Amino acid sequence: MTAQLFFDLKPTHNPHRWYLPLTPDVCVGSRDNLFMFGGVGMASAIVALERTCGRPVIWATAQYLSYARPPSVVDLDVWTPATGKYNTQARVISHVGDKEILTVNAALGSRPSDLSRQWLAMPQVEAPETCAPADHWRGGGDDLHSRIEVRVAKGRYGGAEAGGDGEADGRLLLWIRPRDGVAIDAGMLAIMADFIPGAVGNALGLNAGGNSLDNTIRYRRIVPTDWVLCDIRIIGVYGGFGHGDMSLFAQDGELMATASQSLIVRVRD
């Protein structure tokens, strides 16, 4: 099974158009107010880009404009305004009817090279099997969070009680993997990258989270791994908005990707 099967992206007769039927298991929110998880929106655009262009994504950035709710269908239109020998500059407009949901700009490609180094090291943490499991703060259900396993290597996540001044370094370390044997590829990493808002409560010492305004992911090298260590840092909060970044490591320490985003900070009752 590939990570593309985490969501049901479907082709059309037009190789530049795809569509995604929305079901609760790719959505988040309360039971009476479900909406497509932003990471699924970005991941589906990345998969559409790679399938249309036949090249791997190097970087992609999503601007979130509106909400898509089940049981609607999201159409994804792929545009490739510039294609060269080794890379393609492209974008995706995802919409429900005439309402634009998100826009993704990206570059795709690869160049012949034997160079492979990384200077960012994975932090020393306990193995995922020995870390405490974390349930999402909304509890059980059949939404996206029921399909992803999270274990906390450092900090506070999910339903843990708020208190104190928060983490001094604004840092949360999570081991994350999809359930049901879904493989980890570019799309799955994009879904994980949208967990940055989950670190806001840990940073502030409050029962808080956020809604993403954007998300940017940069891929280095994707390798086989069962778990991904997501090293999340909330770098600042002001005026009701916050900013954070994430480094995504394979279990063997390989840096697979980095991500960053801005978000609306929401403190829950």
N, C-alpha and C positions, 0 to 999 in steps of 0.2 A: 504494500500500500504506500502511496506517495502522499506527501503533505498536501498536494492539491486536493485530495479527497477529504480534507478537513472541511472544505466547503464545496458545493456542487456547481462549480463553474462550467458552463455549457457553451459550445461553439454554435455558430450560425452558418448560413451559406456564405456570408461575408467574412473572410479571414481577419478583418479588422474590427469585428463586432462580436462580443461575448455577452452572456447574460447569467445572472446569479439569482436564483429563487431564494428568498429569505425565509428561513425556518427558525424557530426559537433557539436551536442549538448553535447558531452563529450570531446570536444576539445577546445583549445584556440589558440590565434595567429591572425595574419592578415587574411583577407578573402582568399588570395592566398597562405597562408603559415600556414594552420591549423595543429595542432599536438595534440596528446592525452595529456590532463592535467595530470601532474604528480600525483596529488592526486587521480585521477581515476585509474591510474595504480596501486598505492598502495592499494586503497580500493578494487579493483577487486581481487587482490591477497589475501587480508585479508578475503574476502567473500569466495573465493575458498578454503582457508585453513580451515575456520570454517566448511564449508559444507563437505569437505573431511574428516576432523578429528573428527567432531562431538563435538568439544570443543570450548570455547570462546578464542579469542586471548588475551594474557596478555601483550605482547609487540611485536612490529614489526619494522624492519628497512629496508628501501629501498635504494638501490644504483641505481641512474639513469644513464644509459649508452648511450642511443640513443633515437631518436624520432620515434614515430609511427604515421603515417598520414592516414587520411581517404582517400579512403574507404577500407583500409587494415583490416585484421583480426589478433588480437593478441591471440596467444595460450599461455595458462598458465599451466605449468607442476608442480605439487605438489609433493615434496619429504618429507618423514617422516623418517629420519635416526634413531630417538630415541623416543620410546613411553613407558611411565611409567604408574603407577597406577593413577596419578593425572595430569600429564602434558606430552605434546608432544613437541619435538624440531623439527622444520620443516623449509622448505624453498620453495619458488616459483621462477621459472625462466619463465619470460614472454618474448616472442619472436615473431617476424614476419618472417616467414620462418626460415632461418638460422641466422637472425640478432637478437641478444639479446638486448632487450629494457630496462629491469630492473630486478634486483634480489632482492627478499625480504626474509630475515631471520626472524624467529619468534618463540615464545614459546606460547603454548596454554594450557588451563586447568583451573581447580579450585579445591580448597581444602575445606573440611568441617571446617568452622570456624564462630564464632559469632562476631568476632572483626570487627568493622567498625568505623574508625575515620579519620578525615582529619585535617591537621594543616595549610594548605594553604587556606586563606580566599578569597572569591570573593571580588574584589574592589567595593566600593559604586559608582554606576552609575545610570543615569536616565533609566527608563524603555525603551525597544526598541521602543514602540509606540510613544514616545516623542522625540526620537533621529532623526537626519537628515538622510534621505535616501542617499545612495551613489551609483552612477553609475560607472561602470568600465571605465577606461580612454579611452578604444577603442570605447566606445559608443555602440549603438544598434547592434543587430544581433541575430543570432540563435545559438550562441555557448554556452558553459557551463555557462558563466557569466549571460546570460539571464535567467537561471533557478535557480539562487541563489540570495536571497535578502540580502542586507548588509545595516546596519545602524551604523553610527559613534557615539560612546559614548565619545571618547576622541581622539584627533589628526586629521590627514588629510589623506584621502584615495581617490583613484580613480582619477577623473578628476580635483580635486581642484588644484589651482595654487601653484606652488612652491614659496618659498621665505623664507628669514630669515636663521637662523642657524640650523633649525630643532628642534625637541623635545629634551630637555636637558636630559631626561631619556630614549630616544629612544623607547618610549612606544606608542602603538596604541591599543585602545580598540574598538572592533567591535562586534555588535550583528549580527549573521548570522543565516539564516534558508533557507532550500530548499523551492522552490515554489511548487505548485501543491500537497501539503499535504504529501510529502514524509516523512516517519518517520526518526527519528534520531537514528542511531545505530552505531556499530563499523565502518562500511564502510563509513557512512556519516561523522563521526568525522574525519576519515582519509582524506577525501576530504577537510574539513575545515582546517585541520592542514597544508595543503599546501598553505595557504594564507599568510604564514610568509613573503615571498618576497614582498608582497604588503605594508609592513611597512617600507621598505627601504627609499622611498622618504620622508615619514613623519620624519624619524630619521635624514636624511641628509639635509632636507630643499630644495631638488632638485626634478625635475621631473625624478624619477628613480624607478627601480624595479629590478628584477633579475630572473635567471633561477636556479632551485633547482639542487644541486648535490646529495642530499640524503634527507631522512626524517625518523625520528624515532618517534614512538608514543607509549606511555605507558598508558594502560587503568586501571582506578581505579574502578569506578562504573558508569554504564550507567543507567540513570533514564529517565522517560518520560518528555519531555520538548518541547515547541514550538520553542524557540530560544536558541542559544548557545552564551554565552559571550566569545569571544576569546581575551584573554589578551596577546598581542604580544609585545615582547621586542627584538629590534635589539641590540645585546650586543657588537658588534664591527665590523668595516670594515677596511680592509687593503689589499694592493696588488691586488685590483680588486675583492676581495672576501669578503663576509660578513657572519655573524653567528647570528642566532636568535632562540628564543624559544617562546612557547605559552602554556598557561593554558586554558583549555576549561571547562567552568562552565555551569550547567543547570540554569534556571531562579531562582530556589529556593536556589542557592548558592552551590549545590552539585558539587564537583570537579569530573569530569568524566574522564579526560585524561590530559596528558601533552605531548608536542611535541617539537622537536628541529630539526634544519637543517642548512646546509651550502649552500651557493648559489653564483653564479656569479653575481656581481653587474653591472647593465647596466643603464647608464644615457641616457635618451631619449632627442632628439632634441626638 
